[in-house]
């Protein structure tokens, strides 16, 4: 069993070595798949700073292999990325030698596409070389290249982690301005792309120093043997010693490459078929295609599948390990459970059809008084069919038979000669009451309450009425007395 990081990542076997650490094939117990894990090799502050820079990159592009997650355990740290099994361009050239120009154009186009995404994030890779250009195991299909290893990459404007007179990179793939101590910039990555192109076309590592000297003394040399002139013009534009004369952006170089690829001759049918196969060795003992055969000590218990758990521990904890059938509740690649297939929904019953109000009462849609243009009538009943029953059978159609006339319907039920709606077959055949007409909205004061309010509006309170009546009575008495005195 391998070493376990943070209860999740179990190291299986080393598969490479990067700029600041070793690369392992590891099993991710959460995502249930193999990943590539870069483990910090040196535990000093300088390497840790580079490690932090690399794991902080989050570039989502199909041709960029950037870190996906990270973990720390005691004095060790690691970050993970997709596991790419097809090897690097070094393996490809070692197997086939010089590659066909059309095939090289496809690889360079993907490399420039990924590099353009990196440059858009303001990052200079600083270590573009064949060993850092990985390939998916696509067989004889279209190749898929991934730009990897951002161990010495840096963003423009960030402080350098090396001394001013110290150059970081791979000898043989450094731009001339880097050797002179200039600040890292995007054209330096493009110079390395030109050297990678020569490596693929010639099948051997180019002499960068001799190329720079020739360019400086004689200008652009003629196209080497076996390299088409249109493609050589693009490669020479990448190899210019003066950064000002070089392609300034990966996107510009990619456009020029696309134009050159259209001018290349068609590939010969006798050309050797290039196959990119799995370059990783067999899994070490204790590991299988579905992960470790037995969980190692240190793996988080909640990440251990039921079938792989310890039976004794399951019995002690009350779990029935392995009781569920294989595949039930298993984790997918993204760590989520597979859901069971959806159950078929019951077919809803057909909606009853309502005749419009402008159709004469009791007339079917295909009678002489109605129309049958918009809705097709149900299939006619057979000649020997019995009269329409009062209570339709459950299997009877929801719509009335088109063969019944208005007289038949009236004879069956007189109430059906009025506007009707086809009844639900499951309901008894009582005449359905007609829906009352839609009540119109009345203005305030015009409803039943309004009329009642006008008829029975209350008067003034009794405390005010009694004094007024007494005062009126006194006035009446005084007036009557005055009249008697006059007479």
C-alpha positions as CSV (number, residue, x, y, z in Angstrom):
1,X,0.0,0.0,0.0
2,X,1.2,3.5,-0.8
3,X,1.4,6.6,1.4
4,X,-1.8,8.4,2.0
5,X,-2.1,12.2,1.9
6,X,-4.9,14.0,3.8
7,X,-6.9,10.8,4.0
8,X,-7.7,11.1,0.3
9,X,-4.8,10.6,-2.0
10,X,-3.0,7.3,-2.0
11,X,0.4,7.3,-3.9
12,X,0.9,4.3,-6.2
13,X,4.1,4.7,-8.1
14,X,6.4,7.5,-9.4
15,X,5.9,8.3,-13.1
16,X,8.1,11.4,-13.6
17,X,9.9,14.3,-12.1
18,X,9.1,18.0,-12.4
19,X,10.9,21.2,-11.7
20,X,10.2,21.2,-8.0
21,X,9.0,17.7,-7.1
22,X,8.4,14.2,-8.1
23,X,5.2,13.2,-10.0
24,X,3.3,10.1,-8.8
25,X,0.4,8.1,-10.0
26,X,-2.1,8.4,-7.1
27,X,-5.6,7.2,-6.4
28,X,-8.1,9.8,-5.5
29,X,-10.5,8.1,-3.0
30,X,-13.1,10.9,-3.3
31,X,-13.3,11.0,-7.1
32,X,-12.6,7.3,-7.5
33,X,-10.0,7.7,-10.2
34,X,-6.3,7.9,-10.8
35,X,-4.6,11.3,-10.9
36,X,-1.1,12.7,-11.3
37,X,0.2,14.0,-8.0
38,X,3.2,16.3,-7.7
39,X,4.8,16.0,-4.3
40,X,7.2,18.6,-3.1
41,X,10.7,17.2,-3.2
42,X,12.6,19.8,-1.2
43,X,11.1,21.2,2.0
44,X,12.9,24.5,2.0
45,X,11.2,27.9,1.8
46,X,12.4,28.6,-1.8
47,X,10.9,25.4,-3.2
48,X,7.7,25.9,-1.2
49,X,7.2,29.4,-2.7
50,X,7.5,28.0,-6.2
51,X,5.1,25.2,-5.2
52,X,2.6,27.7,-4.0
53,X,2.8,29.6,-7.2
54,X,2.3,26.5,-9.3
55,X,-0.7,25.2,-7.4
56,X,-2.3,28.6,-7.5
57,X,-2.7,28.5,-11.3
58,X,-6.3,27.6,-12.3
59,X,-6.4,27.7,-16.2
60,X,-9.2,25.8,-17.7
61,X,-8.3,24.9,-21.3
62,X,-8.3,21.6,-23.1
63,X,-4.6,21.9,-24.0
64,X,-3.3,23.1,-20.6
65,X,-2.6,20.7,-17.8
66,X,-3.0,22.9,-14.7
67,X,-3.3,21.9,-11.1
68,X,-6.8,20.9,-10.0
69,X,-6.5,20.4,-6.2
70,X,-3.9,20.3,-3.4
71,X,-3.4,18.8,0.0
72,X,-0.9,19.1,2.8
73,X,0.1,16.5,5.4
74,X,2.7,17.3,8.1
75,X,5.8,18.6,6.3
76,X,4.7,17.4,2.8
77,X,2.5,19.0,0.3
78,X,1.2,17.9,-3.1
79,X,-1.2,19.0,-5.8
80,X,-3.0,16.9,-8.3
81,X,-3.9,17.1,-12.0
82,X,-5.3,14.9,-14.7
83,X,-3.4,11.8,-15.4
84,X,-2.1,11.9,-19.0
85,X,-1.0,8.4,-20.2
86,X,0.3,9.0,-23.7
87,X,3.8,10.1,-22.7
88,X,5.5,13.3,-23.9
89,X,6.8,14.5,-27.3
90,X,10.1,13.0,-26.3
91,X,8.5,9.5,-26.4
92,X,6.7,10.2,-29.7
93,X,9.9,11.4,-31.5
94,X,11.8,8.5,-29.9
95,X,9.3,6.0,-31.4
96,X,8.8,7.6,-34.9
97,X,11.7,10.0,-35.5
98,X,10.9,13.1,-37.7
99,X,7.2,13.6,-37.9
100,X,5.2,14.5,-41.0
101,X,4.7,18.3,-41.5
102,X,0.9,18.0,-41.3
103,X,1.1,16.2,-38.1
104,X,3.5,18.7,-36.7
105,X,1.1,21.5,-37.7
106,X,-1.6,19.9,-35.6
107,X,0.6,19.6,-32.6
108,X,1.9,23.1,-32.9
109,X,-1.6,24.5,-33.3
110,X,-2.7,22.9,-30.0
111,X,0.5,24.1,-28.3
112,X,-0.1,27.7,-29.4
113,X,-3.7,27.5,-28.4
114,X,-2.9,26.4,-24.9
115,X,0.0,28.9,-24.6
116,X,-2.4,31.7,-25.7
117,X,-4.7,30.8,-22.8
118,X,-1.7,30.9,-20.4
119,X,-0.6,34.3,-21.7
120,X,-4.1,35.7,-21.4
121,X,-3.8,35.0,-17.7
122,X,-0.6,37.1,-17.6
123,X,1.6,34.0,-17.0
124,X,4.9,33.3,-18.7
125,X,5.6,29.5,-18.7
126,X,9.4,29.8,-19.0
127,X,9.9,26.1,-19.6
128,X,8.3,25.1,-22.9
129,X,10.1,22.0,-24.0
130,X,9.2,18.5,-25.5
131,X,9.3,16.8,-22.1
132,X,6.7,19.2,-20.7
133,X,4.3,18.6,-23.7
134,X,2.2,15.6,-22.8
135,X,-0.1,13.6,-25.1
136,X,-3.3,11.8,-24.4
137,X,-3.3,8.1,-25.4
138,X,-5.5,8.6,-28.5
139,X,-4.2,5.7,-30.6
140,X,-4.3,6.5,-34.3
141,X,-6.8,9.2,-33.9
142,X,-6.2,13.0,-33.8
143,X,-3.5,13.8,-31.2
144,X,-4.3,15.8,-28.1
145,X,-1.5,17.8,-26.6
146,X,-1.4,19.2,-23.0
147,X,1.0,21.9,-21.8
148,X,2.2,21.0,-18.3
149,X,4.7,21.8,-15.6
150,X,4.3,25.3,-14.3
151,X,7.0,24.9,-11.7
152,X,9.0,28.0,-12.8
153,X,6.2,29.9,-14.4
154,X,5.5,33.5,-13.1
155,X,3.1,36.2,-13.7
156,X,4.2,39.4,-15.3
157,X,5.1,41.9,-12.6
158,X,5.6,39.4,-9.8
159,X,8.9,39.4,-7.9
160,X,11.5,36.9,-9.1
161,X,12.5,34.1,-6.8
162,X,16.0,33.9,-8.3
163,X,18.9,36.3,-8.2
164,X,19.2,38.8,-11.0
165,X,22.2,37.1,-12.7
166,X,20.7,33.6,-12.4
167,X,18.8,32.2,-15.3
168,X,16.1,29.6,-14.7
169,X,15.0,27.2,-17.5
170,X,16.1,24.3,-19.6
171,X,19.4,24.7,-21.5
172,X,18.8,24.5,-25.2
173,X,15.3,26.0,-25.0
174,X,16.1,29.5,-23.6
175,X,15.6,32.6,-25.7
176,X,18.7,34.8,-26.3
177,X,17.2,37.6,-24.2
178,X,16.8,35.2,-21.3
179,X,20.5,34.4,-21.5
180,X,21.3,38.1,-21.3
181,X,19.2,38.5,-18.1
182,X,16.1,40.1,-19.5
183,X,12.8,39.9,-17.6
184,X,10.6,37.0,-18.6
185,X,8.1,37.8,-21.3
186,X,5.8,36.1,-23.8
187,X,8.1,36.2,-26.8
188,X,10.5,34.0,-24.9
189,X,7.9,31.2,-24.7
190,X,7.4,31.6,-28.5
191,X,11.1,31.2,-29.2
192,X,10.9,27.9,-27.3
193,X,7.9,26.9,-29.5
194,X,10.1,27.4,-32.6
195,X,12.7,25.1,-31.1
196,X,10.1,22.5,-30.3
197,X,8.9,22.7,-34.0
198,X,12.4,22.0,-35.3
199,X,12.7,19.1,-32.8
200,X,9.5,17.5,-34.2
201,X,10.4,18.1,-37.9
202,X,14.0,16.9,-37.7
203,X,13.7,14.3,-35.0
204,X,16.6,15.7,-32.9
205,X,17.2,18.5,-30.5
206,X,18.3,21.6,-32.4
207,X,21.4,23.6,-31.6
208,X,19.9,26.8,-30.4
209,X,23.2,28.6,-30.0
210,X,24.3,27.9,-33.6
211,X,20.8,28.9,-34.9
212,X,21.0,32.3,-33.1
213,X,24.5,32.9,-34.4
214,X,23.4,32.1,-38.0
215,X,20.3,34.3,-37.8
216,X,22.4,37.2,-36.4
217,X,25.1,36.9,-39.1
218,X,23.2,35.8,-42.2
219,X,19.6,36.4,-41.6
220,X,16.9,33.8,-42.1
221,X,18.4,30.6,-43.5
222,X,16.8,28.6,-46.3
223,X,14.3,25.9,-45.3
224,X,16.1,22.7,-44.1
225,X,15.6,19.6,-46.1
226,X,12.2,18.0,-45.6
227,X,10.5,21.1,-44.2
228,X,8.0,22.8,-46.6
229,X,8.7,26.4,-47.3
230,X,5.4,27.8,-45.9
231,X,5.9,26.0,-42.6
232,X,9.5,27.1,-42.4
233,X,8.5,30.7,-42.7
234,X,6.4,30.4,-39.6
235,X,9.1,28.5,-37.7
236,X,11.7,31.1,-38.7
237,X,9.4,33.8,-37.4
238,X,9.4,32.1,-34.0
239,X,13.2,31.7,-34.0
240,X,14.2,35.3,-34.6
241,X,16.9,36.3,-32.1
242,X,15.5,39.8,-31.8
243,X,12.3,39.7,-29.8
244,X,11.0,42.7,-31.8
245,X,11.2,40.7,-35.0
246,X,9.6,37.6,-33.5
247,X,5.9,36.9,-33.3
248,X,4.6,38.9,-30.4
249,X,1.6,36.7,-29.5
250,X,0.8,33.1,-29.6
251,X,-2.5,33.9,-31.4
252,X,-0.7,35.7,-34.2
253,X,1.7,32.7,-34.6
254,X,-1.3,30.4,-34.7
255,X,-3.0,32.3,-37.4
256,X,0.2,32.3,-39.5
257,X,0.5,28.5,-38.9
258,X,-3.1,27.9,-40.1
259,X,-2.3,29.7,-43.4
260,X,0.8,27.6,-43.9
261,X,-1.0,24.4,-43.1
262,X,-3.4,25.1,-46.0
263,X,-0.5,25.2,-48.4
264,X,1.0,21.9,-47.4
265,X,0.8,19.0,-49.8
266,X,-1.7,16.2,-49.1
267,X,-0.3,13.4,-47.0
268,X,0.8,10.3,-48.9
269,X,-1.2,7.2,-48.3
270,X,2.1,5.3,-47.8
271,X,3.1,7.4,-44.9
272,X,3.6,5.6,-41.6
273,X,0.5,5.7,-39.4
274,X,1.4,7.4,-36.1
275,X,-0.1,5.8,-32.9
276,X,0.0,7.3,-29.5
277,X,-0.4,4.5,-27.0
278,X,-0.3,4.2,-23.2
279,X,3.2,4.9,-22.0
280,X,2.6,4.3,-18.3
281,X,3.8,1.1,-16.9
282,X,1.5,-1.5,-15.2
283,X,0.1,-0.7,-11.9
284,X,2.1,-1.8,-8.9
285,X,1.0,-4.7,-6.7
286,X,-2.0,-3.9,-4.6
287,X,-3.6,-1.6,-7.2
288,X,-6.1,-2.4,-9.9
289,X,-7.9,-0.4,-12.6
290,X,-10.7,0.4,-10.0
291,X,-8.2,1.5,-7.4
292,X,-6.4,-0.1,-4.4
293,X,-7.4,-3.7,-3.8
294,X,-7.5,-2.9,-0.1
295,X,-7.7,0.5,1.5
296,X,-4.5,1.6,3.1
297,X,-4.3,2.8,6.7
298,X,-4.9,6.5,6.9
299,X,-7.7,6.7,4.3
300,X,-10.7,8.6,5.6
301,X,-13.4,6.1,6.6
302,X,-16.2,8.0,4.8
303,X,-14.2,7.7,1.5
304,X,-13.9,3.9,1.7
305,X,-16.6,2.1,-0.4
306,X,-18.8,-0.5,1.4
307,X,-17.3,-3.4,-0.6
308,X,-13.7,-2.4,0.2
309,X,-14.2,-1.9,3.9
310,X,-12.8,-4.3,6.6
311,X,-15.5,-6.9,7.5
312,X,-14.3,-7.0,11.1
313,X,-14.5,-3.3,11.4
314,X,-17.9,-3.3,9.7
315,X,-19.2,-5.9,12.2
316,X,-17.9,-3.9,15.1
317,X,-19.6,-0.7,13.8
318,X,-22.9,-2.5,12.9
319,X,-22.5,-2.0,9.1
320,X,-23.2,-4.8,6.6
321,X,-20.1,-4.4,4.4
322,X,-20.6,-5.6,0.9
323,X,-24.3,-6.4,1.3
324,X,-25.4,-4.1,-1.4
325,X,-25.2,-5.3,-5.0
326,X,-22.2,-4.1,-7.1
327,X,-22.8,-0.7,-8.6
328,X,-25.5,0.4,-6.3
329,X,-24.6,3.8,-4.9
330,X,-21.1,3.8,-6.4
331,X,-19.3,7.1,-7.0
332,X,-18.9,8.5,-10.4
333,X,-15.8,10.3,-11.7
334,X,-17.0,13.6,-10.1
335,X,-17.7,12.1,-6.8
336,X,-21.5,12.0,-7.1
337,X,-23.8,9.0,-6.8
338,X,-25.4,7.6,-9.9
339,X,-29.1,8.0,-9.7
340,X,-31.5,5.2,-10.8
341,X,-33.2,5.6,-14.1
342,X,-36.4,7.7,-13.9
343,X,-39.7,5.8,-13.7
344,X,-42.1,6.1,-16.5
345,X,-44.9,8.6,-15.8
346,X,-48.5,7.4,-16.2
347,X,-50.2,8.5,-19.4
348,X,-52.7,11.3,-18.5
349,X,-56.3,10.7,-19.5
350,X,-57.4,12.7,-22.6
351,X,-59.0,16.1,-21.8
352,X,-62.7,16.3,-22.5
353,X,-63.6,18.4,-25.4
354,X,-66.1,21.3,-24.9
355,X,-68.2,22.4,-27.8
356,X,-68.1,26.2,-28.4
357,X,-71.1,28.3,-27.6
358,X,-71.7,29.2,-31.2
359,X,-72.4,25.6,-32.1
360,X,-76.2,24.8,-32.2
361,X,-77.3,22.9,-29.1
362,X,-76.7,19.2,-29.3
363,X,-75.0,19.2,-32.7
364,X,-71.9,17.0,-33.0
365,X,-68.8,18.5,-34.6
366,X,-69.3,16.7,-37.9
367,X,-73.1,17.2,-38.1
368,X,-74.6,19.6,-40.8
369,X,-74.9,22.3,-38.1
370,X,-71.3,22.1,-36.9
371,X,-67.7,22.0,-38.2
372,X,-65.1,19.3,-37.9
373,X,-62.2,21.1,-39.4
374,X,-60.1,21.8,-36.4
375,X,-60.7,18.7,-34.2
376,X,-61.0,15.3,-35.8
377,X,-64.0,13.3,-34.7
378,X,-63.6,10.0,-32.9
379,X,-63.9,6.8,-35.0
380,X,-67.5,6.0,-35.8
381,X,-69.3,3.3,-33.8
382,X,-70.0,0.0,-35.6
383,X,-73.5,-0.3,-37.1
384,X,-74.6,-3.0,-34.5
385,X,-73.4,-1.0,-31.6
386,X,-76.0,-0.6,-28.8
387,X,-77.4,2.7,-27.8
388,X,-75.2,5.0,-25.8
389,X,-75.5,3.9,-22.2
390,X,-76.3,6.2,-19.4
391,X,-73.1,5.3,-17.6
392,X,-70.2,4.9,-20.0
393,X,-67.8,1.9,-19.5
394,X,-64.3,2.7,-18.2
395,X,-62.9,1.9,-21.6
396,X,-65.3,4.1,-23.5
397,X,-63.9,7.2,-25.2
398,X,-64.2,10.5,-23.4
399,X,-65.9,12.2,-26.4
400,X,-69.3,11.5,-27.7
401,X,-69.7,9.3,-30.8
402,X,-69.9,11.3,-34.0
403,X,-72.7,9.1,-35.3
404,X,-75.2,10.3,-32.8
405,X,-77.5,13.0,-33.9
406,X,-79.1,15.8,-31.9
407,X,-82.4,13.8,-31.7
408,X,-80.6,10.7,-30.3
409,X,-79.0,12.8,-27.6
410,X,-82.3,14.4,-26.8
411,X,-83.9,11.0,-26.5
412,X,-81.2,9.8,-24.2
413,X,-81.4,12.7,-21.9
414,X,-83.4,15.9,-22.6
415,X,-80.9,18.0,-20.7
416,X,-78.2,17.1,-23.1
417,X,-79.8,19.2,-25.9
418,X,-78.3,22.3,-24.2
419,X,-74.6,23.2,-24.4
420,X,-72.7,20.3,-22.8
421,X,-69.2,19.1,-22.0
422,X,-68.2,15.5,-22.5
423,X,-68.3,13.7,-19.2
424,X,-65.4,11.8,-17.7
425,X,-65.9,8.1,-18.3
426,X,-65.3,7.2,-14.6
427,X,-68.2,9.5,-13.4
428,X,-71.9,8.4,-13.3
429,X,-74.1,9.8,-16.1
430,X,-75.9,12.5,-14.1
431,X,-76.5,15.7,-16.1
432,X,-73.7,18.0,-15.2
433,X,-75.0,21.4,-14.0
434,X,-74.1,24.2,-16.2
435,X,-71.5,26.5,-14.9
436,X,-73.0,29.8,-13.8
437,X,-72.1,32.8,-15.9
438,X,-69.0,34.6,-14.8
439,X,-69.9,37.3,-12.4
440,X,-68.9,40.8,-13.6
441,X,-67.0,43.0,-11.3
442,X,-69.3,45.7,-9.9
443,X,-68.2,49.1,-8.8
444,X,-68.2,49.8,-5.0
445,X,-71.6,50.3,-3.6
446,X,-73.5,48.3,-6.3
447,X,-73.4,44.8,-4.8
448,X,-75.8,43.2,-2.4
449,X,-74.1,44.8,0.5
450,X,-74.4,48.2,-1.2
451,X,-78.2,47.9,-1.5
452,X,-78.6,46.8,2.0
453,X,-76.4,49.6,3.2
454,X,-78.6,52.2,1.4
455,X,-81.9,50.8,2.8
456,X,-80.9,50.4,6.4
457,X,-78.4,53.2,6.9
458,X,-78.3,53.9,10.7
459,X,-79.3,57.4,12.0
460,X,-77.8,59.6,14.7
461,X,-77.3,58.2,18.2
462,X,-80.0,58.4,20.8
463,X,-78.1,60.8,23.0
464,X,-78.3,63.4,20.3
465,X,-81.9,62.7,19.2
466,X,-83.6,63.0,22.6
467,X,-82.5,66.6,23.4
468,X,-83.4,67.7,19.8
469,X,-86.9,66.2,20.2
470,X,-87.4,67.9,23.6
471,X,-86.2,71.2,22.1
472,X,-88.6,70.8,19.2
473,X,-91.5,70.0,21.5
474,X,-90.7,73.0,23.7
475,X,-90.7,75.2,20.6
476,X,-94.0,73.8,19.5
477,X,-95.6,74.5,22.9
478,X,-94.3,78.0,23.0
479,X,-95.7,78.6,19.5
480,X,-99.1,77.1,20.4
481,X,-99.2,79.3,23.5
482,X,-98.4,82.4,21.5
483,X,-101.2,81.7,19.1
484,X,-103.7,81.4,21.9
485,X,-102.7,84.7,23.4
486,X,-103.2,86.5,20.1
487,X,-106.6,85.2,19.6
